[in-house]
Amino acid sequence: MTDRVRPLVELAGGSHAYVSSASYAACGGPGDWRTGPGQAIDLSFHHPVEDWLGRYAVRRLLGWLARARPRRKTVIEEVLASYGDPGAPLAQRLKYWPLHRFMDYMRGSVSIDTFRERVSEHAATVRGLVATARSVAEFGLTVPQRFSAPLFAVWNFTNRCNLRCRHCYQDSDARALSDELTLAEKLDLLDQIAGQYVPMMAFAGGEPTISPDLLPVLRRCKFYGMHTSVATNGTLLTPRLAAELADAGARYIEVSLDSVRAERHDAFRGQPGMWERTVRGMRCVVQQPGLRLGIAMCVHRGNFDELEDMLRFAVDIGASCVAHFNFIPVGRGTGMADGDLTPRQREWLLRTLNEWMQSGRIGVISTAPQLGRVCLVHSAQDGRQSCSHAGSGRGWKARVVAKYLGGCGAGRTYVCIEPNGDITPCVYMPQRVLGNIRRRRFAEIFRNNEFRDLLCDRSKLTHHCGECRFKNFCGGCRARADSYFGVVTAGDPGCLFNERHWDELIRQRDTVEATSAGPQGTAVRGYDGCTTTVPAST
């Protein structure tokens, strides 16, 4: 473990220096930092389509293609549906012939059948194209891209949960909140979201499979062609429930697992026997046609040493993806704030995830936006690039996309829906309420709130995040910045380039701890404006 977390820049005598993004970029290439400098990384990724999309006339055309039409689909949807389809109405094939010719040019060597399978016949992709076209038409090309509607939403569907996990960001309970949305309100909200062409919905909790409303809402998502996923602790999954989820339209089931060791997982989850039940639930997902399994791991100091064991476990059980979640001290997680990784530990973690991603052994996603930067520097140009919280692509075109979509998407590419209808920028920012759907429409809340401009403009970031060479591809985790500094535009103290600020936070914490120990064995630890109470024995 000592070797895994040693400084990335080593000096004589074993000391280390703080790292800047400029010096990091100057090393370049997939080699290790300690092997010496390589070729500086070039971050000026460009595609000719960017020049076209920046033109006023093209923006007007995109607006026309994506505008809502009463009782009819958008032009984009009709163009894609009729492209390469000899059974499409002749009038549509003639009307959209110039656009079809342009699509012939853009698809390159990809066959028409493959294009139709991956794009035209994939409803969520089409919805995403409509949402993106509307956004470029309204705002132009911006870095990061501003959106007229989010590309996905995470819905904390209920506060009810059958477990009592130590690190729960939601602080879930055995009972539902008194003001949780009714089924009618949930369906109405989903109709509003679908009307904005949001392509993806993720259902979390609490434990969403407890709610009797989950299947009806999933079916409504399926009706609209939205890609849906369900995040669960897995203990309630059965072959029957897996089949019902698949039939209702769910495509990806993400099961949380804290450890490959049963006793360690059960200690975090608060009940014995949960590891066996969770793994049994995973197998139900793998065996159900139409469902993909993802394993979610919130990595902290209590399970950091198991990362590669977890990756191997995921491959062995048949998961298609491992989802790494940053530990962020919110909810019940404030009680284990000392469990957060150091910047150097997180750097090793992300480098390891990238190695597995590039190998093709398993898919990898992460809530740490720094994964985009690690992919840029530590993989070949034709390698896989993390483009957002929820996806990746291969080659330099993916890096162009990452320039616009990449990094933290809180309040910009995605939002969180709380059980009572509150809309927040991120599941880890529950205190930053943008509005409530019982009082305002979803579209109005997303477009008009006090944090929108801050979260869409990285020039307002501070600490090293404000000057980082990789700002367009990362931007730092806004939830971590908010949790530690109480300011959404502060630097992310979990990043290697902000290590000096992390060290200062630790010094402040230790100073306050030494003078402010409470009578019940607790210590009040100041995080530069954000106060947290944690057990003294942590």
Solvent accessible surface area in square Angstrom, and as a share of the most:
residue,aa,sasa,rsa
1,M,103,0.46
2,T,114,0.66
3,D,88,0.45
4,R,78,0.28
5,V,35,0.20
6,R,91,0.33
7,P,18,0.12
8,L,20,0.10
9,V,36,0.21
10,E,76,0.34
11,L,91,0.45
12,A,102,0.79
13,G,91,0.87
14,G,61,0.58
15,S,60,0.39
16,H,64,0.29
17,A,37,0.29
18,Y,85,0.32
19,V,8,0.05
20,S,45,0.29
21,S,2,0.01
22,A,54,0.42
23,S,52,0.33
24,Y,0,0.00
25,A,1,0.01
26,A,53,0.41
27,C,25,0.15
28,G,8,0.07
29,G,26,0.25
30,P,96,0.61
31,G,41,0.40
32,D,50,0.26
33,W,26,0.09
34,R,90,0.33
35,T,108,0.63
36,G,34,0.33
37,P,121,0.76
38,G,49,0.47
39,Q,157,0.70
40,A,65,0.50
41,I,23,0.11
42,D,82,0.42
43,L,28,0.14
44,S,86,0.55
45,F,15,0.06
46,H,92,0.41
47,H,36,0.16
48,P,82,0.51
49,V,38,0.22
50,E,17,0.08
51,D,78,0.40
52,W,139,0.49
53,L,43,0.21
54,G,50,0.49
55,R,126,0.46
56,Y,150,0.57
57,A,74,0.57
58,V,26,0.15
59,R,66,0.24
60,R,155,0.56
61,L,77,0.38
62,L,28,0.14
63,G,27,0.26
64,W,104,0.36
65,L,17,0.08
66,A,1,0.00
67,R,115,0.42
68,A,77,0.59
69,R,26,0.09
70,P,104,0.66
71,R,232,0.85
72,R,136,0.50
73,K,125,0.53
74,T,2,0.01
75,V,1,0.01
76,I,19,0.10
77,E,27,0.12
78,E,20,0.09
79,V,9,0.05
80,L,13,0.07
81,A,50,0.39
82,S,1,0.01
83,Y,5,0.02
84,G,36,0.34
85,D,44,0.23
86,P,111,0.70
87,G,68,0.65
88,A,10,0.08
89,P,81,0.51
90,L,108,0.54
91,A,76,0.59
92,Q,46,0.21
93,R,83,0.30
94,L,122,0.61
95,K,113,0.48
96,Y,2,0.01
97,W,153,0.54
98,P,83,0.52
99,L,41,0.20
100,H,19,0.08
101,R,136,0.50
102,F,113,0.47
103,M,23,0.10
104,D,44,0.23
105,Y,166,0.63
106,M,74,0.33
107,R,53,0.19
108,G,51,0.49
109,S,121,0.78
110,V,56,0.32
111,S,57,0.36
112,I,59,0.30
113,D,116,0.60
114,T,39,0.22
115,F,35,0.14
116,R,33,0.12
117,E,122,0.54
118,R,161,0.59
119,V,29,0.17
120,S,15,0.10
121,E,113,0.50
122,H,79,0.35
123,A,52,0.41
124,A,11,0.09
125,T,46,0.27
126,V,13,0.07
127,R,17,0.06
128,G,15,0.14
129,L,75,0.37
130,V,0,0.00
131,A,1,0.01
132,T,50,0.29
133,A,7,0.06
134,R,49,0.18
135,S,0,0.00
136,V,6,0.03
137,A,24,0.18
138,E,74,0.33
139,F,53,0.22
140,G,6,0.06
141,L,51,0.25
142,T,37,0.21
143,V,66,0.38
144,P,3,0.02
145,Q,5,0.02
146,R,52,0.19
147,F,1,0.00
148,S,13,0.08
149,A,3,0.03
150,P,0,0.00
151,L,24,0.12
152,F,23,0.10
153,A,0,0.00
154,V,25,0.14
155,W,0,0.00
156,N,0,0.00
157,F,0,0.00
158,T,4,0.02
159,N,10,0.05
160,R,89,0.32
161,C,18,0.11
162,N,45,0.23
163,L,7,0.04
164,R,128,0.47
165,C,12,0.07
166,R,118,0.43
167,H,23,0.10
168,C,26,0.15
169,Y,48,0.18
170,Q,29,0.13
171,D,67,0.35
172,S,1,0.01
173,D,55,0.29
174,A,73,0.57
175,R,185,0.67
176,A,49,0.38
177,L,72,0.36
178,S,127,0.82
179,D,65,0.34
180,E,29,0.13
181,L,7,0.03
182,T,76,0.44
183,L,64,0.32
184,A,74,0.57
185,E,49,0.22
186,K,7,0.03
187,L,33,0.16
188,D,71,0.37
189,L,0,0.00
190,L,0,0.00
191,D,49,0.26
192,Q,18,0.08
193,I,0,0.00
194,A,4,0.03
195,G,46,0.44
196,Q,54,0.24
197,Y,34,0.13
198,V,0,0.00
199,P,7,0.04
200,M,61,0.27
201,M,3,0.01
202,A,23,0.18
203,F,0,0.00
204,A,9,0.07
205,G,6,0.06
206,G,18,0.17
207,E,1,0.01
208,P,0,0.00
209,T,22,0.13
210,I,37,0.19
211,S,13,0.09
212,P,113,0.71
213,D,24,0.12
214,L,4,0.02
215,L,37,0.18
216,P,41,0.26
217,V,0,0.00
218,L,0,0.00
219,R,121,0.44
220,R,73,0.27
221,C,0,0.00
222,K,103,0.44
223,F,159,0.66
224,Y,66,0.25
225,G,19,0.18
226,M,9,0.04
227,H,48,0.21
228,T,1,0.01
229,S,17,0.11
230,V,1,0.00
231,A,33,0.26
232,T,5,0.03
233,N,11,0.06
234,G,0,0.00
235,T,9,0.05
236,L,58,0.29
237,L,10,0.05
238,T,64,0.37
239,P,96,0.60
240,R,187,0.68
241,L,30,0.15
242,A,0,0.00
243,A,42,0.32
244,E,60,0.27
245,L,1,0.00
246,A,12,0.10
247,D,99,0.51
248,A,1,0.00
249,G,7,0.06
250,A,0,0.00
251,R,96,0.35
252,Y,21,0.08
253,I,0,0.00
254,E,17,0.08
255,V,0,0.00
256,S,30,0.19
257,L,0,0.00
258,D,1,0.00
259,S,0,0.00
260,V,38,0.22
261,R,107,0.39
262,A,28,0.22
263,E,111,0.50
264,R,51,0.19
265,H,2,0.01
266,D,20,0.11
267,A,65,0.50
268,F,12,0.05
269,R,19,0.07
270,G,50,0.49
271,Q,68,0.30
272,P,118,0.74
273,G,32,0.31
274,M,8,0.03
275,W,47,0.17
276,E,85,0.38
277,R,83,0.30
278,T,1,0.00
279,V,5,0.03
280,R,141,0.51
281,G,0,0.00
282,M,0,0.00
283,R,123,0.45
284,C,13,0.08
285,V,0,0.00
286,V,60,0.34
287,Q,135,0.60
288,Q,39,0.17
289,P,108,0.68
290,G,52,0.50
291,L,16,0.08
292,R,112,0.41
293,L,4,0.02
294,G,0,0.00
295,I,0,0.00
296,A,7,0.05
297,M,1,0.00
298,C,25,0.15
299,V,1,0.00
300,H,0,0.00
301,R,112,0.41
302,G,31,0.30
303,N,0,0.00
304,F,6,0.02
305,D,65,0.33
306,E,6,0.03
307,L,2,0.01
308,E,46,0.21
309,D,62,0.32
310,M,0,0.00
311,L,0,0.00
312,R,118,0.43
313,F,36,0.15
314,A,0,0.00
315,V,63,0.36
316,D,122,0.63
317,I,22,0.11
318,G,43,0.41
319,A,12,0.09
320,S,44,0.28
321,C,11,0.06
322,V,2,0.01
323,A,1,0.01
324,H,2,0.01
325,F,51,0.21
326,N,1,0.00
327,F,3,0.01
328,I,7,0.04
329,P,10,0.06
330,V,15,0.09
331,G,31,0.29
332,R,44,0.16
333,G,0,0.00
334,T,46,0.27
335,G,29,0.27
336,M,10,0.05
337,A,4,0.03
338,D,28,0.15
339,G,12,0.11
340,D,1,0.01
341,L,1,0.00
342,T,34,0.20
343,P,2,0.01
344,R,58,0.21
345,Q,25,0.11
346,R,4,0.02
347,E,3,0.01
348,W,45,0.16
349,L,0,0.00
350,L,1,0.01
351,R,33,0.12
352,T,7,0.04
353,L,0,0.00
354,N,2,0.01
355,E,104,0.47
356,W,12,0.04
357,M,3,0.01
358,Q,46,0.20
359,S,60,0.38
360,G,57,0.55
361,R,129,0.47
362,I,14,0.07
363,G,31,0.30
364,V,6,0.04
365,I,38,0.19
366,S,9,0.06
367,T,29,0.17
368,A,1,0.01
369,P,9,0.06
370,Q,2,0.01
371,L,2,0.01
372,G,5,0.05
373,R,3,0.01
374,V,0,0.00
375,C,0,0.00
376,L,0,0.00
377,V,2,0.01
378,H,18,0.08
379,S,12,0.08
380,A,59,0.46
381,Q,102,0.45
382,D,100,0.52
383,G,7,0.06
384,R,71,0.26
385,Q,0,0.00
386,S,16,0.10
387,C,14,0.08
388,S,33,0.21
389,H,31,0.14
390,A,49,0.38
391,G,27,0.26
392,S,42,0.27
393,G,17,0.17
394,R,128,0.47
395,G,13,0.13
396,W,106,0.37
397,K,116,0.49
398,A,10,0.07
399,R,0,0.00
400,V,11,0.06
401,V,66,0.38
402,A,1,0.01
403,K,28,0.12
404,Y,27,0.10
405,L,44,0.22
406,G,1,0.01
407,G,8,0.08
408,C,14,0.08
409,G,1,0.01
410,A,3,0.02
411,G,3,0.03
412,R,1,0.00
413,T,8,0.04
414,Y,14,0.05
415,V,0,0.00
416,C,0,0.00
417,I,0,0.00
418,E,14,0.06
419,P,2,0.01
420,N,29,0.15
421,G,0,0.00
422,D,23,0.12
423,I,0,0.00
424,T,0,0.00
425,P,0,0.00
426,C,12,0.07
427,V,12,0.07
428,Y,20,0.07
429,M,1,0.00
430,P,53,0.33
431,Q,104,0.46
432,R,58,0.21
433,V,65,0.38
434,L,12,0.06
435,G,13,0.12
436,N,9,0.04
437,I,20,0.10
438,R,101,0.37
439,R,181,0.66
440,R,70,0.26
441,R,143,0.52
442,F,1,0.01
443,A,26,0.20
444,E,77,0.35
445,I,0,0.00
446,F,2,0.01
447,R,82,0.30
448,N,90,0.46
449,N,31,0.16
450,E,137,0.61
451,F,17,0.07
452,R,12,0.04
453,D,82,0.42
454,L,58,0.29
455,L,13,0.06
456,C,7,0.04
457,D,44,0.23
458,R,17,0.06
459,S,87,0.56
460,K,93,0.39
461,L,13,0.06
462,T,67,0.39
463,H,65,0.29
464,H,24,0.11
465,C,10,0.06
466,G,22,0.21
467,E,126,0.57
468,C,21,0.12
469,R,116,0.42
470,F,1,0.00
471,K,43,0.18
472,N,57,0.29
473,F,5,0.02
474,C,9,0.05
475,G,4,0.03
476,G,2,0.01
477,C,11,0.06
478,R,11,0.04
479,A,2,0.01
480,R,0,0.00
481,A,0,0.00
482,D,4,0.02
483,S,11,0.07
484,Y,3,0.01
485,F,19,0.08
486,G,32,0.31
487,V,76,0.44
488,V,6,0.03
489,T,15,0.09
490,A,4,0.03
491,G,1,0.01
492,D,0,0.00
493,P,0,0.00
494,G,1,0.01
495,C,10,0.06
496,L,3,0.01
497,F,12,0.05
498,N,2,0.01
499,E,6,0.03
500,R,127,0.46
501,H,47,0.21
502,W,15,0.05
503,D,38,0.20
504,E,70,0.31
505,L,3,0.01
506,I,39,0.20
507,R,134,0.49
508,Q,57,0.25
509,R,38,0.14
510,D,61,0.31
511,T,89,0.51
512,V,46,0.26
513,E,53,0.24
514,A,86,0.67
515,T,110,0.64
516,S,44,0.28
517,A,77,0.60
518,G,21,0.20
519,P,128,0.81
520,Q,152,0.68
521,G,42,0.41
522,T,45,0.26
523,A,2,0.02
524,V,62,0.35
525,R,4,0.02
526,G,20,0.19
527,Y,7,0.03
528,D,76,0.39
529,G,78,0.75
530,C,35,0.21
531,T,94,0.55
532,T,13,0.07
533,T,79,0.46
534,V,1,0.01
535,P,61,0.38
536,A,54,0.42
537,S,110,0.71
538,T,69,0.40
